[in-house]
């Protein structure tokens, strides 16, 4: 590779690094110091833990390997801020991350600054011989941080929801449009052999490969997401009381936890429905896409409609043929917005496909092999991104995954049907 081309790449990576690291801190800017400490449930993490963990990633997987003069910032941080990488040592138990009053928020920001200084120096000093290997690892770290930016907003929302005051994360957010949804249009697909997986152009996580062919049966997909009003009709038709609509595990789960509506929905004494958003408690926008559903709820609604959830391959085939446009975090709405014909953004779409390895899947070597592969069990795949996903982070082959009972993600559904 020519020295000139490498210099251009160094400049681009420097800019990308600065922008993504700054975006994480902008997410945290509206928080009070007390907000950084909260962990409302096992699945969430305190905001200050996220801030530290994404820095720990660079300090653990980039700096020691590529910087001969590297020195650990604090010897205890390797334990405190490791998430699940067993190959690099022990870690603070996940349910106890909220107990870490120290290091302080100020110390965490100092840690980020120290890592940034070392990383920016290294980006501009690493030898051309090791540049590609280095840039590949840094790019992975930046996409990892973008994942945590979405997790930050998910976790902040749940943390604030657990406060009886129901405080807003931001008071300047524009309410989602409540423009009436158009009736479903159904797009028919004849079926046939379809390529699934990343096309090797640009960045992708290891779980998106290898690209392979899948046989699709004739089917049709709704051209928009299911709305709040449509889901409310399911509730009013006693959807949560009808066992015939639910998978056995889902029925057990809603009975055990007393679910009667999506997470963040509340019904007032006058029978009006409201929902908690990052702007605080708001009237439920009837025509916005329904959000914060578990897989079980999405599946039950589809059965109630006499339809089904799309498969991962069905959705990905459609996503491959439309531009990456929609309501992402870049819109700064931070909430699903009404509309028709959208295929990306607003909410992650549950699919009927278990999160499992593609044929021929091989995890990355070393500790990076723990990133995705070991979670390919008991979870379901989601596609398309959400209103808190960055537009430059999503693609058709992107595979998100959650347990079927998870609801704190920005997750919803689109209907499908066999032809």
NORFENBEL-V362721 format. One record per residue. N is the residue number from 0. SS is DSSP state (~ for helix, > for strand, _ for the rest). D_FIRST is the distance of its C-alpha to the first C-alpha in Angstrom with 1 decimal. Layout:
BEGIN
n:N ss:SS d_first:D_FIRST
n:N ss:SS d_first:D_FIRST
END
This chain:
BEGIN
n:0 ss:_ d_first:0.0
n:1 ss:_ d_first:3.8
n:2 ss:~ d_first:6.6
n:3 ss:~ d_first:8.5
n:4 ss:~ d_first:6.8
n:5 ss:~ d_first:6.9
n:6 ss:~ d_first:10.4
n:7 ss:~ d_first:11.4
n:8 ss:~ d_first:10.8
n:9 ss:~ d_first:12.7
n:10 ss:~ d_first:15.4
n:11 ss:~ d_first:15.8
n:12 ss:~ d_first:16.1
n:13 ss:~ d_first:18.5
n:14 ss:~ d_first:20.6
n:15 ss:~ d_first:20.7
n:16 ss:~ d_first:21.8
n:17 ss:~ d_first:24.4
n:18 ss:~ d_first:25.8
n:19 ss:~ d_first:26.2
n:20 ss:~ d_first:27.7
n:21 ss:~ d_first:30.1
n:22 ss:~ d_first:31.1
n:23 ss:~ d_first:32.4
n:24 ss:~ d_first:34.5
n:25 ss:~ d_first:35.8
n:26 ss:~ d_first:37.2
n:27 ss:~ d_first:39.1
n:28 ss:~ d_first:40.4
n:29 ss:_ d_first:43.6
n:30 ss:_ d_first:44.6
n:31 ss:_ d_first:47.4
n:32 ss:~ d_first:46.8
n:33 ss:~ d_first:49.1
n:34 ss:~ d_first:47.0
n:35 ss:~ d_first:44.0
n:36 ss:~ d_first:46.1
n:37 ss:_ d_first:47.5
n:38 ss:_ d_first:46.7
n:39 ss:_ d_first:49.1
n:40 ss:_ d_first:48.5
n:41 ss:_ d_first:46.7
n:42 ss:_ d_first:44.0
n:43 ss:_ d_first:43.1
n:44 ss:_ d_first:41.7
n:45 ss:_ d_first:42.6
n:46 ss:~ d_first:40.3
n:47 ss:~ d_first:39.7
n:48 ss:~ d_first:38.7
n:49 ss:~ d_first:35.9
n:50 ss:~ d_first:34.8
n:51 ss:~ d_first:34.6
n:52 ss:~ d_first:33.2
n:53 ss:~ d_first:30.0
n:54 ss:~ d_first:29.4
n:55 ss:~ d_first:30.4
n:56 ss:~ d_first:27.6
n:57 ss:~ d_first:25.0
n:58 ss:~ d_first:27.1
n:59 ss:~ d_first:27.5
n:60 ss:~ d_first:24.3
n:61 ss:~ d_first:21.6
n:62 ss:~ d_first:22.9
n:63 ss:~ d_first:24.5
n:64 ss:~ d_first:21.5
n:65 ss:~ d_first:18.9
n:66 ss:_ d_first:21.3
n:67 ss:_ d_first:23.2
n:68 ss:_ d_first:25.8
n:69 ss:_ d_first:26.5
n:70 ss:_ d_first:30.2
n:71 ss:_ d_first:32.0
n:72 ss:_ d_first:33.6
n:73 ss:_ d_first:36.8
n:74 ss:_ d_first:37.6
n:75 ss:_ d_first:39.6
n:76 ss:~ d_first:36.9
n:77 ss:~ d_first:35.3
n:78 ss:~ d_first:38.7
n:79 ss:~ d_first:39.5
n:80 ss:_ d_first:36.4
n:81 ss:_ d_first:35.1
n:82 ss:_ d_first:35.8
n:83 ss:_ d_first:35.9
n:84 ss:_ d_first:33.4
n:85 ss:~ d_first:35.9
n:86 ss:~ d_first:33.3
n:87 ss:~ d_first:32.8
n:88 ss:_ d_first:36.6
n:89 ss:_ d_first:39.6
n:90 ss:_ d_first:39.9
n:91 ss:_ d_first:42.5
n:92 ss:_ d_first:44.3
n:93 ss:~ d_first:43.2
n:94 ss:~ d_first:46.7
n:95 ss:~ d_first:47.1
n:96 ss:~ d_first:44.1
n:97 ss:~ d_first:46.7
n:98 ss:~ d_first:48.6
n:99 ss:_ d_first:45.9
n:100 ss:_ d_first:47.6
n:101 ss:_ d_first:45.6
n:102 ss:_ d_first:43.0
n:103 ss:_ d_first:44.0
n:104 ss:~ d_first:42.1
n:105 ss:~ d_first:41.6
n:106 ss:~ d_first:40.1
n:107 ss:~ d_first:37.7
n:108 ss:~ d_first:36.4
n:109 ss:~ d_first:36.0
n:110 ss:~ d_first:34.0
n:111 ss:~ d_first:31.7
n:112 ss:~ d_first:31.3
n:113 ss:~ d_first:30.6
n:114 ss:~ d_first:27.9
n:115 ss:~ d_first:26.3
n:116 ss:~ d_first:26.3
n:117 ss:~ d_first:24.5
n:118 ss:~ d_first:22.0
n:119 ss:~ d_first:21.1
n:120 ss:~ d_first:20.9
n:121 ss:~ d_first:18.5
n:122 ss:~ d_first:16.2
n:123 ss:_ d_first:15.8
n:124 ss:_ d_first:15.9
n:125 ss:_ d_first:14.0
n:126 ss:_ d_first:11.7
n:127 ss:~ d_first:7.9
n:128 ss:~ d_first:8.9
n:129 ss:~ d_first:11.1
n:130 ss:~ d_first:9.5
n:131 ss:~ d_first:9.4
n:132 ss:~ d_first:12.8
n:133 ss:~ d_first:14.1
n:134 ss:~ d_first:13.4
n:135 ss:~ d_first:14.9
n:136 ss:~ d_first:18.0
n:137 ss:~ d_first:18.5
n:138 ss:~ d_first:18.4
n:139 ss:~ d_first:21.0
n:140 ss:~ d_first:23.0
n:141 ss:~ d_first:23.1
n:142 ss:~ d_first:24.3
n:143 ss:~ d_first:26.8
n:144 ss:~ d_first:28.0
n:145 ss:~ d_first:28.5
n:146 ss:~ d_first:30.7
n:147 ss:~ d_first:32.7
n:148 ss:~ d_first:33.2
n:149 ss:~ d_first:35.0
n:150 ss:~ d_first:36.9
n:151 ss:~ d_first:37.9
n:152 ss:~ d_first:39.6
n:153 ss:~ d_first:41.2
n:154 ss:~ d_first:42.5
n:155 ss:~ d_first:43.7
n:156 ss:~ d_first:45.7
n:157 ss:~ d_first:47.3
n:158 ss:~ d_first:48.0
n:159 ss:~ d_first:49.8
n:160 ss:~ d_first:51.6
n:161 ss:_ d_first:53.3
n:162 ss:_ d_first:54.8
n:163 ss:_ d_first:58.3
n:164 ss:_ d_first:57.6
n:165 ss:_ d_first:54.8
n:166 ss:_ d_first:52.9
n:167 ss:_ d_first:50.2
n:168 ss:_ d_first:46.7
n:169 ss:_ d_first:46.5
n:170 ss:_ d_first:49.4
n:171 ss:_ d_first:47.5
n:172 ss:_ d_first:46.1
n:173 ss:_ d_first:47.2
n:174 ss:_ d_first:49.3
n:175 ss:_ d_first:47.9
n:176 ss:_ d_first:49.3
n:177 ss:_ d_first:52.3
n:178 ss:_ d_first:52.4
n:179 ss:_ d_first:54.1
n:180 ss:_ d_first:51.9
n:181 ss:_ d_first:52.3
n:182 ss:_ d_first:53.7
n:183 ss:_ d_first:51.2
n:184 ss:_ d_first:49.8
n:185 ss:> d_first:48.8
n:186 ss:> d_first:45.9
n:187 ss:> d_first:46.5
n:188 ss:> d_first:44.1
n:189 ss:_ d_first:45.2
n:190 ss:_ d_first:43.2
n:191 ss:> d_first:41.3
n:192 ss:> d_first:38.0
n:193 ss:> d_first:35.3
n:194 ss:> d_first:31.7
n:195 ss:> d_first:31.4
n:196 ss:_ d_first:28.4
n:197 ss:_ d_first:24.9
n:198 ss:_ d_first:23.1
n:199 ss:_ d_first:19.6
n:200 ss:_ d_first:18.5
n:201 ss:_ d_first:17.8
n:202 ss:_ d_first:19.2
n:203 ss:_ d_first:22.3
n:204 ss:_ d_first:24.4
n:205 ss:~ d_first:25.0
n:206 ss:~ d_first:28.5
n:207 ss:~ d_first:27.4
n:208 ss:_ d_first:26.2
n:209 ss:_ d_first:26.6
n:210 ss:_ d_first:27.4
n:211 ss:> d_first:30.7
n:212 ss:> d_first:33.7
n:213 ss:> d_first:36.9
n:214 ss:> d_first:40.3
n:215 ss:> d_first:41.7
n:216 ss:_ d_first:45.4
n:217 ss:_ d_first:46.8
n:218 ss:> d_first:46.9
n:219 ss:> d_first:47.0
n:220 ss:> d_first:45.4
n:221 ss:> d_first:46.9
n:222 ss:_ d_first:45.0
n:223 ss:_ d_first:45.4
n:224 ss:_ d_first:45.8
n:225 ss:_ d_first:49.2
n:226 ss:> d_first:50.9
n:227 ss:~ d_first:52.9
n:228 ss:~ d_first:56.1
n:229 ss:~ d_first:55.5
n:230 ss:~ d_first:54.9
n:231 ss:~ d_first:58.0
n:232 ss:~ d_first:60.0
n:233 ss:~ d_first:59.0
n:234 ss:~ d_first:60.2
n:235 ss:~ d_first:63.5
n:236 ss:_ d_first:64.0
n:237 ss:_ d_first:64.1
n:238 ss:~ d_first:60.7
n:239 ss:~ d_first:60.5
n:240 ss:~ d_first:63.9
n:241 ss:_ d_first:63.4
n:242 ss:~ d_first:62.3
n:243 ss:~ d_first:61.9
n:244 ss:~ d_first:58.8
n:245 ss:_ d_first:57.0
n:246 ss:_ d_first:55.1
n:247 ss:~ d_first:57.2
n:248 ss:~ d_first:54.7
n:249 ss:~ d_first:54.3
n:250 ss:~ d_first:58.1
n:251 ss:~ d_first:58.4
n:252 ss:~ d_first:55.8
n:253 ss:~ d_first:57.4
n:254 ss:~ d_first:60.8
n:255 ss:~ d_first:59.8
n:256 ss:~ d_first:58.0
n:257 ss:_ d_first:60.3
n:258 ss:_ d_first:57.7
n:259 ss:_ d_first:59.4
n:260 ss:_ d_first:56.6
n:261 ss:_ d_first:52.8
n:262 ss:_ d_first:51.6
n:263 ss:_ d_first:52.3
n:264 ss:> d_first:55.1
n:265 ss:> d_first:58.6
n:266 ss:> d_first:61.8
n:267 ss:_ d_first:64.3
n:268 ss:_ d_first:68.0
n:269 ss:_ d_first:68.3
n:270 ss:_ d_first:66.2
n:271 ss:_ d_first:63.3
n:272 ss:> d_first:59.8
n:273 ss:> d_first:57.3
n:274 ss:> d_first:53.8
n:275 ss:> d_first:52.0
n:276 ss:> d_first:48.7
n:277 ss:_ d_first:46.4
n:278 ss:_ d_first:48.9
n:279 ss:> d_first:51.8
n:280 ss:> d_first:54.6
n:281 ss:> d_first:54.6
n:282 ss:> d_first:56.7
n:283 ss:_ d_first:55.1
n:284 ss:_ d_first:53.4
n:285 ss:_ d_first:54.9
n:286 ss:_ d_first:52.3
n:287 ss:_ d_first:49.1
n:288 ss:> d_first:47.4
n:289 ss:_ d_first:49.0
n:290 ss:_ d_first:46.8
n:291 ss:_ d_first:46.9
n:292 ss:_ d_first:48.2
n:293 ss:_ d_first:47.9
n:294 ss:~ d_first:47.1
n:295 ss:~ d_first:50.8
n:296 ss:~ d_first:51.9
n:297 ss:~ d_first:49.4
n:298 ss:~ d_first:50.6
n:299 ss:~ d_first:54.3
n:300 ss:~ d_first:54.0
n:301 ss:~ d_first:52.5
n:302 ss:~ d_first:55.4
n:303 ss:~ d_first:57.8
n:304 ss:_ d_first:56.5
n:305 ss:_ d_first:56.8
n:306 ss:_ d_first:53.0
n:307 ss:> d_first:50.1
n:308 ss:> d_first:46.7
n:309 ss:_ d_first:43.7
n:310 ss:_ d_first:41.6
n:311 ss:~ d_first:37.9
n:312 ss:~ d_first:37.0
n:313 ss:~ d_first:39.4
n:314 ss:~ d_first:38.0
n:315 ss:~ d_first:34.3
n:316 ss:~ d_first:35.1
n:317 ss:~ d_first:36.6
n:318 ss:~ d_first:33.9
n:319 ss:_ d_first:31.3
n:320 ss:_ d_first:33.3
n:321 ss:_ d_first:33.8
n:322 ss:_ d_first:31.7
n:323 ss:_ d_first:31.0
n:324 ss:_ d_first:33.9
n:325 ss:> d_first:36.7
n:326 ss:> d_first:38.2
n:327 ss:_ d_first:35.5
n:328 ss:~ d_first:35.5
n:329 ss:~ d_first:34.1
n:330 ss:~ d_first:37.6
n:331 ss:_ d_first:39.1
n:332 ss:_ d_first:42.1
n:333 ss:_ d_first:41.4
n:334 ss:_ d_first:43.9
n:335 ss:_ d_first:44.1
n:336 ss:_ d_first:45.3
n:337 ss:_ d_first:47.4
n:338 ss:_ d_first:46.1
n:339 ss:_ d_first:46.0
n:340 ss:_ d_first:43.3
n:341 ss:_ d_first:40.6
n:342 ss:_ d_first:38.2
n:343 ss:> d_first:35.9
n:344 ss:> d_first:37.0
n:345 ss:_ d_first:40.4
n:346 ss:_ d_first:40.8
n:347 ss:> d_first:39.0
n:348 ss:> d_first:40.8
n:349 ss:> d_first:42.4
n:350 ss:> d_first:42.0
n:351 ss:> d_first:44.2
n:352 ss:> d_first:41.3
n:353 ss:> d_first:41.1
n:354 ss:_ d_first:37.8
n:355 ss:_ d_first:36.9
n:356 ss:_ d_first:33.9
n:357 ss:_ d_first:32.7
n:358 ss:_ d_first:33.3
n:359 ss:_ d_first:30.7
n:360 ss:_ d_first:29.5
n:361 ss:_ d_first:27.8
n:362 ss:_ d_first:27.3
n:363 ss:_ d_first:24.3
n:364 ss:_ d_first:24.6
n:365 ss:~ d_first:26.5
n:366 ss:~ d_first:28.0
n:367 ss:~ d_first:25.8
n:368 ss:~ d_first:27.8
n:369 ss:~ d_first:30.8
n:370 ss:_ d_first:29.3
n:371 ss:_ d_first:30.9
n:372 ss:~ d_first:32.1
n:373 ss:~ d_first:35.1
n:374 ss:~ d_first:36.6
n:375 ss:_ d_first:36.9
n:376 ss:_ d_first:40.7
n:377 ss:_ d_first:43.6
n:378 ss:> d_first:41.5
n:379 ss:> d_first:41.2
n:380 ss:> d_first:38.2
n:381 ss:> d_first:37.9
n:382 ss:> d_first:35.8
n:383 ss:_ d_first:35.0
n:384 ss:_ d_first:34.7
n:385 ss:_ d_first:37.3
n:386 ss:_ d_first:38.5
n:387 ss:_ d_first:36.8
n:388 ss:_ d_first:33.4
n:389 ss:_ d_first:30.6
n:390 ss:~ d_first:29.7
n:391 ss:~ d_first:26.0
n:392 ss:~ d_first:26.5
n:393 ss:_ d_first:28.5
n:394 ss:_ d_first:27.8
n:395 ss:_ d_first:30.0
n:396 ss:_ d_first:28.9
n:397 ss:_ d_first:29.4
n:398 ss:_ d_first:32.1
n:399 ss:> d_first:34.3
n:400 ss:> d_first:37.1
n:401 ss:> d_first:40.3
n:402 ss:> d_first:43.6
n:403 ss:_ d_first:46.2
n:404 ss:_ d_first:48.4
n:405 ss:_ d_first:45.8
n:406 ss:_ d_first:46.7
n:407 ss:_ d_first:45.1
n:408 ss:_ d_first:41.9
n:409 ss:_ d_first:41.9
n:410 ss:> d_first:42.8
n:411 ss:> d_first:44.9
n:412 ss:_ d_first:45.4
n:413 ss:_ d_first:45.4
n:414 ss:> d_first:48.0
n:415 ss:> d_first:47.5
n:416 ss:> d_first:50.1
n:417 ss:> d_first:50.4
n:418 ss:_ d_first:51.4
END
